[in-house]
Amino acid sequence: MPYVNIKITREGVTPEKKAELIRGATQLLVDVLGKNPATTMVIIDEVDTDNWGVGGESVTARRKQGK
C-alpha cells in the first residue's frame, strides 16, 4: 500500500488543484511502479508559511523581502 505525503505551504490552493495533485501522484505510482491505485494513499499537508523555513528564515519573512 503506497503512501505519498505532499507538503505545501498554506496559500489558497484550491480543492480542484489538490484533487489534481492526488490524481497525478496516484497515476505516477501506477505508471512507474505498477501500484494499484485503489490502495494508494495520498495525503496533502498544508503548512503555514510561518512554520516553513528556508535558508534560516521563515517563508513568510522571505516573501516579505521579495525572495
N, CA, C and O atoms as a Tripos MOL2 file, in Angstrom:
@<TRIPOS>MOLECULE
protein
  268   267    67     0     0
PROTEIN
NO_CHARGES

@<TRIPOS>ATOM
      1 N           0.8480   -1.1770    0.0000 N.3       1 MET1
      2 CA          0.0000    0.0000    0.0000 C.3       1 MET1
      3 C           0.8970    1.2450    0.0000 C.2       1 MET1
      4 O           1.4320    1.6090    1.0470 O.2       1 MET1
      5 N           1.0700    1.9000   -1.1460 N.am      2 PRO2
      6 CA          1.8870    3.1130   -1.2060 C.3       2 PRO2
      7 C           1.2480    4.2560   -0.4230 C.2       2 PRO2
      8 O           0.0270    4.4060   -0.3760 O.2       2 PRO2
      9 N           2.1110    5.0490    0.1830 N.am      3 TYR3
     10 CA          1.6880    6.2130    0.9540 C.3       3 TYR3
     11 C           2.5250    7.3910    0.4750 C.2       3 TYR3
     12 O           3.7510    7.3660    0.5810 O.2       3 TYR3
     13 N           1.8760    8.4120   -0.0460 N.am      4 VAL4
     14 CA          2.5530    9.6120   -0.5320 C.3       4 VAL4
     15 C           2.1170   10.7750    0.3430 C.2       4 VAL4
     16 O           0.9240   10.9820    0.5620 O.2       4 VAL4
     17 N           3.0920   11.5370    0.8440 N.am      5 ASN5
     18 CA          2.7850   12.7090    1.6590 C.3       5 ASN5
     19 C           3.3140   13.9420    0.9470 C.2       5 ASN5
     20 O           4.5240   14.1020    0.7850 O.2       5 ASN5
     21 N           2.4150   14.8060    0.5250 N.am      6 ILE6
     22 CA          2.7710   16.0480   -0.1550 C.3       6 ILE6
     23 C           2.6140   17.1840    0.8480 C.2       6 ILE6
     24 O           1.5510   17.3540    1.4470 O.2       6 ILE6
     25 N           3.6720   17.9520    1.0230 N.am      7 LYS7
     26 CA          3.6160   19.1030    1.9280 C.3       7 LYS7
     27 C           3.7290   20.3650    1.0930 C.2       7 LYS7
     28 O           4.6540   20.5240    0.2960 O.2       7 LYS7
     29 N           2.7670   21.2600    1.2910 N.am      8 ILE8
     30 CA          2.7590   22.5330    0.5720 C.3       8 ILE8
     31 C           2.4760   23.6470    1.5760 C.2       8 ILE8
     32 O           1.9180   23.4100    2.6470 O.2       8 ILE8
     33 N           2.8700   24.8630    1.2110 N.am      9 THR9
     34 CA          2.5300   25.9840    2.0830 C.3       9 THR9
     35 C           1.0460   26.3030    1.9220 C.2       9 THR9
     36 O           0.4680   26.1410    0.8470 O.2       9 THR9
     37 N           0.4540   26.7550    3.0080 N.am     10 ARG10
     38 CA         -0.9700   27.0840    3.0290 C.3      10 ARG10
     39 C          -1.1470   28.4700    2.4110 C.2      10 ARG10
     40 O          -1.0100   29.4960    3.0780 O.2      10 ARG10
     41 N          -1.4530   28.4650    1.1310 N.am     11 GLU11
     42 CA         -1.5900   29.7350    0.4190 C.3      11 GLU11
     43 C          -2.7230   29.6780   -0.5950 C.2      11 GLU11
     44 O          -2.5770   30.1290   -1.7310 O.2      11 GLU11
     45 N          -3.8280   29.1310   -0.1830 N.am     12 GLY12
     46 CA         -5.0140   29.1890   -1.0300 C.3      12 GLY12
     47 C          -5.0350   28.2210   -2.1930 C.2      12 GLY12
     48 O          -5.6010   28.5380   -3.2390 O.2      12 GLY12
     49 N          -4.4320   27.0450   -2.0430 N.am     13 VAL13
     50 CA         -4.5320   26.0380   -3.0970 C.3      13 VAL13
     51 C          -5.9770   25.5530   -3.1410 C.2      13 VAL13
     52 O          -6.5420   25.1660   -2.1180 O.2      13 VAL13
     53 N          -6.5540   25.5760   -4.3010 N.am     14 THR14
     54 CA         -7.9720   25.2250   -4.4360 C.3      14 THR14
     55 C          -8.1920   23.7170   -4.2700 C.2      14 THR14
     56 O          -7.2740   22.9220   -4.4730 O.2      14 THR14
     57 N          -9.4130   23.3380   -3.9010 N.am     15 PRO15
     58 CA         -9.7340   21.9110   -3.8360 C.3      15 PRO15
     59 C          -9.5000   21.2090   -5.1770 C.2      15 PRO15
     60 O          -9.1170   20.0400   -5.2140 O.2      15 PRO15
     61 N          -9.7310   21.9240   -6.2630 N.am     16 GLU16
     62 CA         -9.5190   21.3430   -7.5900 C.3      16 GLU16
     63 C          -8.0400   21.0370   -7.8290 C.2      16 GLU16
     64 O          -7.7070   19.9920   -8.3870 O.2      16 GLU16
     65 N          -7.1630   21.9330   -7.4140 N.am     17 LYS17
     66 CA         -5.7230   21.7130   -7.5620 C.3      17 LYS17
     67 C          -5.2470   20.5700   -6.6700 C.2      17 LYS17
     68 O          -4.3770   19.7940   -7.0640 O.2      17 LYS17
     69 N          -5.8090   20.4670   -5.4810 N.am     18 LYS18
     70 CA         -5.4570   19.3610   -4.5880 C.3      18 LYS18
     71 C          -5.8930   18.0340   -5.2000 C.2      18 LYS18
     72 O          -5.1530   17.0520   -5.1470 O.2      18 LYS18
     73 N          -7.0780   18.0020   -5.7730 N.am     19 ALA19
     74 CA         -7.5590   16.7860   -6.4300 C.3      19 ALA19
     75 C          -6.6420   16.4080   -7.5870 C.2      19 ALA19
     76 O          -6.3840   15.2270   -7.8210 O.2      19 ALA19
     77 N          -6.1550   17.4040   -8.3050 N.am     20 GLU20
     78 CA         -5.2260   17.1610   -9.4100 C.3      20 GLU20
     79 C          -3.9120   16.5720   -8.8970 C.2      20 GLU20
     80 O          -3.3590   15.6600   -9.5100 O.2      20 GLU20
     81 N          -3.4160   17.0880   -7.7780 N.am     21 LEU21
     82 CA         -2.2080   16.5270   -7.1650 C.3      21 LEU21
     83 C          -2.4180   15.0690   -6.7610 C.2      21 LEU21
     84 O          -1.5570   14.2210   -6.9950 O.2      21 LEU21
     85 N          -3.5590   14.7890   -6.1610 N.am     22 ILE22
     86 CA         -3.8610   13.4250   -5.7290 C.3      22 ILE22
     87 C          -3.9250   12.4780   -6.9280 C.2      22 ILE22
     88 O          -3.3490   11.3910   -6.9030 O.2      22 ILE22
     89 N          -4.6280   12.9010   -7.9680 N.am     23 ARG23
     90 CA         -4.7110   12.0700   -9.1750 C.3      23 ARG23
     91 C          -3.3360   11.8640   -9.8000 C.2      23 ARG23
     92 O          -2.9840   10.7500  -10.1870 O.2      23 ARG23
     93 N          -2.5650   12.9350   -9.8960 N.am     24 GLY24
     94 CA         -1.2550   12.8530  -10.5290 C.3      24 GLY24
     95 C          -0.2740   11.9830   -9.7710 C.2      24 GLY24
     96 O           0.4490   11.1910  -10.3750 O.2      24 GLY24
     97 N          -0.2400   12.1180   -8.4530 N.am     25 ALA25
     98 CA          0.6670   11.2970   -7.6440 C.3      25 ALA25
     99 C           0.2700    9.8230   -7.7190 C.2      25 ALA25
    100 O           1.1220    8.9380   -7.8020 O.2      25 ALA25
    101 N          -1.0230    9.5820   -7.6900 N.am     26 THR26
    102 CA         -1.5140    8.2050   -7.8020 C.3      26 THR26
    103 C          -1.1200    7.6180   -9.1540 C.2      26 THR26
    104 O          -0.6180    6.4960   -9.2230 O.2      26 THR26
    105 N          -1.3440    8.3670  -10.2220 N.am     27 GLN27
    106 CA         -1.0310    7.8740  -11.5590 C.3      27 GLN27
    107 C           0.4620    7.6430  -11.7410 C.2      27 GLN27
    108 O           0.8620    6.7080  -12.4350 O.2      27 GLN27
    109 N           1.2880    8.4790  -11.1270 N.am     28 LEU28
    110 CA          2.7390    8.2990  -11.2010 C.3      28 LEU28
    111 C           3.1460    6.9490  -10.6120 C.2      28 LEU28
    112 O           3.9690    6.2410  -11.1920 O.2      28 LEU28
    113 N           2.5750    6.5960   -9.4700 N.am     29 LEU29
    114 CA          2.8950    5.3070   -8.8560 C.3      29 LEU29
    115 C           2.3720    4.1340   -9.6940 C.2      29 LEU29
    116 O           2.9970    3.0740   -9.7380 O.2      29 LEU29
    117 N           1.2520    4.3210  -10.3420 N.am     30 VAL30
    118 CA          0.7270    3.2910  -11.2430 C.3      30 VAL30
    119 C           1.6840    3.1140  -12.4250 C.2      30 VAL30
    120 O           2.0650    1.9940  -12.7640 O.2      30 VAL30
    121 N           2.0660    4.2260  -13.0440 N.am     31 ASP31
    122 CA          2.8880    4.1830  -14.2500 C.3      31 ASP31
    123 C           4.3140    3.6970  -13.9950 C.2      31 ASP31
    124 O           4.8430    2.8970  -14.7660 O.2      31 ASP31
    125 N           4.9320    4.1730  -12.9240 N.am     32 VAL32
    126 CA          6.3410    3.8670  -12.6730 C.3      32 VAL32
    127 C           6.5320    2.5460  -11.9330 C.2      32 VAL32
    128 O           7.4280    1.7660  -12.2560 O.2      32 VAL32
    129 N           5.6800    2.3030  -10.9350 N.am     33 LEU33
    130 CA          5.8850    1.1260  -10.0860 C.3      33 LEU33
    131 C           4.8180    0.0470  -10.2430 C.2      33 LEU33
    132 O           4.9060   -1.0140   -9.6250 O.2      33 LEU33
    133 N           3.8090    0.3210  -11.0700 N.am     34 GLY34
    134 CA          2.7500   -0.6590  -11.2610 C.3      34 GLY34
    135 C           1.8620   -0.8580  -10.0440 C.2      34 GLY34
    136 O           1.2850   -1.9300   -9.8650 O.2      34 GLY34
    137 N           1.7500    0.1580   -9.2140 N.am     35 LYS35
    138 CA          0.9510    0.0530   -7.9870 C.3      35 LYS35
    139 C          -0.5450    0.1360   -8.2840 C.2      35 LYS35
    140 O          -0.9680    0.7180   -9.2820 O.2      35 LYS35
    141 N          -1.3180   -0.4530   -7.4030 N.am     36 ASN36
    142 CA         -2.7690   -0.4510   -7.5140 C.3      36 ASN36
    143 C          -3.3030    0.8970   -7.0210 C.2      36 ASN36
    144 O          -3.0900    1.2490   -5.8600 O.2      36 ASN36
    145 N          -3.9880    1.6510   -7.8740 N.am     37 PRO37
    146 CA         -4.4970    2.9520   -7.4310 C.3      37 PRO37
    147 C          -5.5160    2.8560   -6.3000 C.2      37 PRO37
    148 O          -5.6710    3.7940   -5.5180 O.2      37 PRO37
    149 N          -6.2040    1.7300   -6.2120 N.am     38 ALA38
    150 CA         -7.2170    1.5650   -5.1640 C.3      38 ALA38
    151 C          -6.6130    1.4770   -3.7700 C.2      38 ALA38
    152 O          -7.3010    1.7050   -2.7750 O.2      38 ALA38
    153 N          -5.3240    1.1460   -3.6970 N.am     39 THR39
    154 CA         -4.6810    1.0370   -2.3810 C.3      39 THR39
    155 C          -3.5890    2.0920   -2.1910 C.2      39 THR39
    156 O          -2.8050    2.0090   -1.2460 O.2      39 THR39
    157 N          -3.5370    3.0720   -3.0740 N.am     40 THR40
    158 CA         -2.5420    4.1480   -2.9720 C.3      40 THR40
    159 C          -3.1300    5.3040   -2.1810 C.2      40 THR40
    160 O          -4.1860    5.8350   -2.5250 O.2      40 THR40
    161 N          -2.4370    5.6840   -1.1220 N.am     41 MET41
    162 CA         -2.9000    6.7770   -0.2640 C.3      41 MET41
    163 C          -2.0670    8.0290   -0.5540 C.2      41 MET41
    164 O          -0.8390    7.9640   -0.6060 O.2      41 MET41
    165 N          -2.7310    9.1500   -0.7400 N.am     42 VAL42
    166 CA         -2.0540   10.4300   -0.9450 C.3      42 VAL42
    167 C          -2.6000   11.4020    0.0910 C.2      42 VAL42
    168 O          -3.8040   11.6440    0.1700 O.2      42 VAL42
    169 N          -1.6860   11.9530    0.8830 N.am     43 ILE43
    170 CA         -2.0530   12.9040    1.9310 C.3      43 ILE43
    171 C          -1.4290   14.2480    1.5810 C.2      43 ILE43
    172 O          -0.2520   14.3090    1.2270 O.2      43 ILE43
    173 N          -2.1960   15.3150    1.6730 N.am     44 ILE44
    174 CA         -1.6770   16.6620    1.4540 C.3      44 ILE44
    175 C          -1.7060   17.3920    2.7860 C.2      44 ILE44
    176 O          -2.7640   17.5680    3.3900 O.2      44 ILE44
    177 N          -0.5270   17.8140    3.2360 N.am     45 ASP45
    178 CA         -0.4110   18.6230    4.4460 C.3      45 ASP45
    179 C          -0.1330   20.0570    4.0350 C.2      45 ASP45
    180 O           0.8010   20.3260    3.2800 O.2      45 ASP45
    181 N          -0.9460   20.9750    4.5350 N.am     46 GLU46
    182 CA         -0.7230   22.3890    4.2820 C.3      46 GLU46
    183 C          -0.0790   23.0030    5.5260 C.2      46 GLU46
    184 O          -0.5890   22.8590    6.6370 O.2      46 GLU46
    185 N           1.0350   23.6800    5.3240 N.am     47 VAL47
    186 CA          1.8210   24.2400    6.4110 C.3      47 VAL47
    187 C           1.7920   25.7670    6.3130 C.2      47 VAL47
    188 O           2.0200   26.3280    5.2410 O.2      47 VAL47
    189 N           1.5130   26.4280    7.4250 N.am     48 ASP48
    190 CA          1.5650   27.8920    7.4360 C.3      48 ASP48
    191 C           2.9700   28.3470    7.0700 C.2      48 ASP48
    192 O           3.9500   27.7070    7.4520 O.2      48 ASP48
    193 N           3.0740   29.4390    6.3370 N.am     49 THR49
    194 CA          4.3910   29.9220    5.9110 C.3      49 THR49
    195 C           5.2590   30.3400    7.0920 C.2      49 THR49
    196 O           6.4830   30.3850    6.9650 O.2      49 THR49
    197 N           4.6510   30.6470    8.2410 N.am     50 ASP50
    198 CA          5.4320   30.9390    9.4530 C.3      50 ASP50
    199 C           6.1280   29.6790    9.9760 C.2      50 ASP50
    200 O           7.1170   29.7710   10.7030 O.2      50 ASP50
    201 N           5.6190   28.5240    9.6110 N.am     51 ASN51
    202 CA          6.1420   27.2510   10.1010 C.3      51 ASN51
    203 C           7.0070   26.5240    9.0740 C.2      51 ASN51
    204 O           7.3250   25.3490    9.2560 O.2      51 ASN51
    205 N           7.3850   27.2050    8.0090 N.am     52 TRP52
    206 CA          8.1890   26.6010    6.9500 C.3      52 TRP52
    207 C           9.4050   27.4920    6.7560 C.2      52 TRP52
    208 O           9.2740   28.6730    6.4360 O.2      52 TRP52
    209 N          10.5730   26.9300    6.9480 N.am     53 GLY53
    210 CA         11.7860   27.7350    6.8510 C.3      53 GLY53
    211 C          12.6950   27.3080    5.7190 C.2      53 GLY53
    212 O          12.7850   26.1260    5.3860 O.2      53 GLY53
    213 N          13.3680   28.2870    5.1300 N.am     54 VAL54
    214 CA         14.3510   28.0560    4.0720 C.3      54 VAL54
    215 C          15.5090   29.0140    4.3200 C.2      54 VAL54
    216 O          15.2920   30.2110    4.5110 O.2      54 VAL54
    217 N          16.7210   28.5070    4.3200 N.am     55 GLY55
    218 CA         17.8830   29.3780    4.4740 C.3      55 GLY55
    219 C          17.9130   30.1370    5.7880 C.2      55 GLY55
    220 O          18.4300   31.2510    5.8550 O.2      55 GLY55
    221 N          17.3580   29.5350    6.8330 N.am     56 GLY56
    222 CA         17.3830   30.1680    8.1520 C.3      56 GLY56
    223 C          16.2850   31.1860    8.3910 C.2      56 GLY56
    224 O          16.2950   31.8750    9.4110 O.2      56 GLY56
    225 N          15.3400   31.2940    7.4720 N.am     57 GLU57
    226 CA         14.2410   32.2570    7.6180 C.3      57 GLU57
    227 C          12.9200   31.5660    7.3230 C.2      57 GLU57
    228 O          12.8710   30.5790    6.5890 O.2      57 GLU57
    229 N          11.8530   32.0930    7.9020 N.am     58 SER58
    230 CA         10.5360   31.5600    7.5680 C.3      58 SER58
    231 C          10.1690   32.0040    6.1540 C.2      58 SER58
    232 O          10.6600   33.0180    5.6560 O.2      58 SER58
    233 N           9.3100   31.2350    5.5320 N.am     59 VAL59
    234 CA          8.8470   31.6140    4.1990 C.3      59 VAL59
    235 C           8.1140   32.9490    4.2540 C.2      59 VAL59
    236 O           8.2070   33.7460    3.3200 O.2      59 VAL59
    237 N           7.3870   33.2000    5.3410 N.am     60 THR60
    238 CA          6.6930   34.4870    5.4940 C.3      60 THR60
    239 C           7.6850   35.6330    5.4070 C.2      60 THR60
    240 O           7.4590   36.5890    4.6660 O.2      60 THR60
    241 N           8.7940   35.5530    6.1610 N.am     61 ALA61
    242 CA          9.8060   36.6120    6.1500 C.3      61 ALA61
    243 C          10.4510   36.7410    4.7710 C.2      61 ALA61
    244 O          10.6720   37.8530    4.2910 O.2      61 ALA61
    245 N          10.7500   35.6260    4.1420 N.am     62 ARG62
    246 CA         11.3690   35.6470    2.8180 C.3      62 ARG62
    247 C          10.4520   36.3060    1.7980 C.2      62 ARG62
    248 O          10.9070   37.0720    0.9480 O.2      62 ARG62
    249 N           9.1810   36.0110    1.8840 N.am     63 ARG63
    250 CA          8.2280   36.5970    0.9220 C.3      63 ARG63
    251 C           8.1260   38.1120    1.1290 C.2      63 ARG63
    252 O           8.0040   38.8640    0.1630 O.2      63 ARG63
    253 N           8.1760   38.5550    2.3810 N.am     64 LYS64
    254 CA          8.1260   39.9920    2.6660 C.3      64 LYS64
    255 C           9.3390   40.7130    2.0780 C.2      64 LYS64
    256 O           9.2590   41.8830    1.7040 O.2      64 LYS64
    257 N          10.4700   39.9910    2.0030 N.am     65 GLN65
    258 CA         11.7020   40.5500    1.4610 C.3      65 GLN65
    259 C          11.7840   40.3810   -0.0510 C.2      65 GLN65
    260 O          12.7430   40.8330   -0.6770 O.2      65 GLN65
    261 N          10.8010   39.7430   -0.6290 N.am     66 GLY66
    262 CA         10.7850   39.5420   -2.0620 C.3      66 GLY66
    263 C          11.6580   38.3950   -2.5530 C.2      66 GLY66
    264 O          12.0240   38.3460   -3.7270 O.2      66 GLY66
    265 N          11.9890   37.4740   -1.6550 N.am     67 LYS67
    266 CA         12.8270   36.3310   -2.0420 C.3      67 LYS67
    267 C          12.0110   35.2010   -2.5870 C.2      67 LYS67
    268 O          12.5610   34.1650   -2.9590 O.2      67 LYS67
@<TRIPOS>BOND
     1     1     2 1
     2     2     3 1
     3     3     4 2
     4     3     5 am
     5     5     6 1
     6     6     7 1
     7     7     8 2
     8     7     9 am
     9     9    10 1
    10    10    11 1
    11    11    12 2
    12    11    13 am
    13    13    14 1
    14    14    15 1
    15    15    16 2
    16    15    17 am
    17    17    18 1
    18    18    19 1
    19    19    20 2
    20    19    21 am
    21    21    22 1
    22    22    23 1
    23    23    24 2
    24    23    25 am
    25    25    26 1
    26    26    27 1
    27    27    28 2
    28    27    29 am
    29    29    30 1
    30    30    31 1
    31    31    32 2
    32    31    33 am
    33    33    34 1
    34    34    35 1
    35    35    36 2
    36    35    37 am
    37    37    38 1
    38    38    39 1
    39    39    40 2
    40    39    41 am
    41    41    42 1
    42    42    43 1
    43    43    44 2
    44    43    45 am
    45    45    46 1
    46    46    47 1
    47    47    48 2
    48    47    49 am
    49    49    50 1
    50    50    51 1
    51    51    52 2
    52    51    53 am
    53    53    54 1
    54    54    55 1
    55    55    56 2
    56    55    57 am
    57    57    58 1
    58    58    59 1
    59    59    60 2
    60    59    61 am
    61    61    62 1
    62    62    63 1
    63    63    64 2
    64    63    65 am
    65    65    66 1
    66    66    67 1
    67    67    68 2
    68    67    69 am
    69    69    70 1
    70    70    71 1
    71    71    72 2
    72    71    73 am
    73    73    74 1
    74    74    75 1
    75    75    76 2
    76    75    77 am
    77    77    78 1
    78    78    79 1
    79    79    80 2
    80    79    81 am
    81    81    82 1
    82    82    83 1
    83    83    84 2
    84    83    85 am
    85    85    86 1
    86    86    87 1
    87    87    88 2
    88    87    89 am
    89    89    90 1
    90    90    91 1
    91    91    92 2
    92    91    93 am
    93    93    94 1
    94    94    95 1
    95    95    96 2
    96    95    97 am
    97    97    98 1
    98    98    99 1
    99    99   100 2
   100    99   101 am
   101   101   102 1
   102   102   103 1
   103   103   104 2
   104   103   105 am
   105   105   106 1
   106   106   107 1
   107   107   108 2
   108   107   109 am
   109   109   110 1
   110   110   111 1
   111   111   112 2
   112   111   113 am
   113   113   114 1
   114   114   115 1
   115   115   116 2
   116   115   117 am
   117   117   118 1
   118   118   119 1
   119   119   120 2
   120   119   121 am
   121   121   122 1
   122   122   123 1
   123   123   124 2
   124   123   125 am
   125   125   126 1
   126   126   127 1
   127   127   128 2
   128   127   129 am
   129   129   130 1
   130   130   131 1
   131   131   132 2
   132   131   133 am
   133   133   134 1
   134   134   135 1
   135   135   136 2
   136   135   137 am
   137   137   138 1
   138   138   139 1
   139   139   140 2
   140   139   141 am
   141   141   142 1
   142   142   143 1
   143   143   144 2
   144   143   145 am
   145   145   146 1
   146   146   147 1
   147   147   148 2
   148   147   149 am
   149   149   150 1
   150   150   151 1
   151   151   152 2
   152   151   153 am
   153   153   154 1
   154   154   155 1
   155   155   156 2
   156   155   157 am
   157   157   158 1
   158   158   159 1
   159   159   160 2
   160   159   161 am
   161   161   162 1
   162   162   163 1
   163   163   164 2
   164   163   165 am
   165   165   166 1
   166   166   167 1
   167   167   168 2
   168   167   169 am
   169   169   170 1
   170   170   171 1
   171   171   172 2
   172   171   173 am
   173   173   174 1
   174   174   175 1
   175   175   176 2
   176   175   177 am
   177   177   178 1
   178   178   179 1
   179   179   180 2
   180   179   181 am
   181   181   182 1
   182   182   183 1
   183   183   184 2
   184   183   185 am
   185   185   186 1
   186   186   187 1
   187   187   188 2
   188   187   189 am
   189   189   190 1
   190   190   191 1
   191   191   192 2
   192   191   193 am
   193   193   194 1
   194   194   195 1
   195   195   196 2
   196   195   197 am
   197   197   198 1
   198   198   199 1
   199   199   200 2
   200   199   201 am
   201   201   202 1
   202   202   203 1
   203   203   204 2
   204   203   205 am
   205   205   206 1
   206   206   207 1
   207   207   208 2
   208   207   209 am
   209   209   210 1
   210   210   211 1
   211   211   212 2
   212   211   213 am
   213   213   214 1
   214   214   215 1
   215   215   216 2
   216   215   217 am
   217   217   218 1
   218   218   219 1
   219   219   220 2
   220   219   221 am
   221   221   222 1
   222   222   223 1
   223   223   224 2
   224   223   225 am
   225   225   226 1
   226   226   227 1
   227   227   228 2
   228   227   229 am
   229   229   230 1
   230   230   231 1
   231   231   232 2
   232   231   233 am
   233   233   234 1
   234   234   235 1
   235   235   236 2
   236   235   237 am
   237   237   238 1
   238   238   239 1
   239   239   240 2
   240   239   241 am
   241   241   242 1
   242   242   243 1
   243   243   244 2
   244   243   245 am
   245   245   246 1
   246   246   247 1
   247   247   248 2
   248   247   249 am
   249   249   250 1
   250   250   251 1
   251   251   252 2
   252   251   253 am
   253   253   254 1
   254   254   255 1
   255   255   256 2
   256   255   257 am
   257   257   258 1
   258   258   259 1
   259   259   260 2
   260   259   261 am
   261   261   262 1
   262   262   263 1
   263   263   264 2
   264   263   265 am
   265   265   266 1
   266   266   267 1
   267   267   268 2
@<TRIPOS>SUBSTRUCTURE
     1 MET1         2 RESIDUE 1 A MET
     2 PRO2         6 RESIDUE 1 A PRO
     3 TYR3        10 RESIDUE 1 A TYR
     4 VAL4        14 RESIDUE 1 A VAL
     5 ASN5        18 RESIDUE 1 A ASN
     6 ILE6        22 RESIDUE 1 A ILE
     7 LYS7        26 RESIDUE 1 A LYS
     8 ILE8        30 RESIDUE 1 A ILE
     9 THR9        34 RESIDUE 1 A THR
    10 ARG10       38 RESIDUE 1 A ARG
    11 GLU11       42 RESIDUE 1 A GLU
    12 GLY12       46 RESIDUE 1 A GLY
    13 VAL13       50 RESIDUE 1 A VAL
    14 THR14       54 RESIDUE 1 A THR
    15 PRO15       58 RESIDUE 1 A PRO
    16 GLU16       62 RESIDUE 1 A GLU
    17 LYS17       66 RESIDUE 1 A LYS
    18 LYS18       70 RESIDUE 1 A LYS
    19 ALA19       74 RESIDUE 1 A ALA
    20 GLU20       78 RESIDUE 1 A GLU
    21 LEU21       82 RESIDUE 1 A LEU
    22 ILE22       86 RESIDUE 1 A ILE
    23 ARG23       90 RESIDUE 1 A ARG
    24 GLY24       94 RESIDUE 1 A GLY
    25 ALA25       98 RESIDUE 1 A ALA
    26 THR26      102 RESIDUE 1 A THR
    27 GLN27      106 RESIDUE 1 A GLN
    28 LEU28      110 RESIDUE 1 A LEU
    29 LEU29      114 RESIDUE 1 A LEU
    30 VAL30      118 RESIDUE 1 A VAL
    31 ASP31      122 RESIDUE 1 A ASP
    32 VAL32      126 RESIDUE 1 A VAL
    33 LEU33      130 RESIDUE 1 A LEU
    34 GLY34      134 RESIDUE 1 A GLY
    35 LYS35      138 RESIDUE 1 A LYS
    36 ASN36      142 RESIDUE 1 A ASN
    37 PRO37      146 RESIDUE 1 A PRO
    38 ALA38      150 RESIDUE 1 A ALA
    39 THR39      154 RESIDUE 1 A THR
    40 THR40      158 RESIDUE 1 A THR
    41 MET41      162 RESIDUE 1 A MET
    42 VAL42      166 RESIDUE 1 A VAL
    43 ILE43      170 RESIDUE 1 A ILE
    44 ILE44      174 RESIDUE 1 A ILE
    45 ASP45      178 RESIDUE 1 A ASP
    46 GLU46      182 RESIDUE 1 A GLU
    47 VAL47      186 RESIDUE 1 A VAL
    48 ASP48      190 RESIDUE 1 A ASP
    49 THR49      194 RESIDUE 1 A THR
    50 ASP50      198 RESIDUE 1 A ASP
    51 ASN51      202 RESIDUE 1 A ASN
    52 TRP52      206 RESIDUE 1 A TRP
    53 GLY53      210 RESIDUE 1 A GLY
    54 VAL54      214 RESIDUE 1 A VAL
    55 GLY55      218 RESIDUE 1 A GLY
    56 GLY56      222 RESIDUE 1 A GLY
    57 GLU57      226 RESIDUE 1 A GLU
    58 SER58      230 RESIDUE 1 A SER
    59 VAL59      234 RESIDUE 1 A VAL
    60 THR60      238 RESIDUE 1 A THR
    61 ALA61      242 RESIDUE 1 A ALA
    62 ARG62      246 RESIDUE 1 A ARG
    63 ARG63      250 RESIDUE 1 A ARG
    64 LYS64      254 RESIDUE 1 A LYS
    65 GLN65      258 RESIDUE 1 A GLN
    66 GLY66      262 RESIDUE 1 A GLY
    67 LYS67      266 RESIDUE 1 A LYS
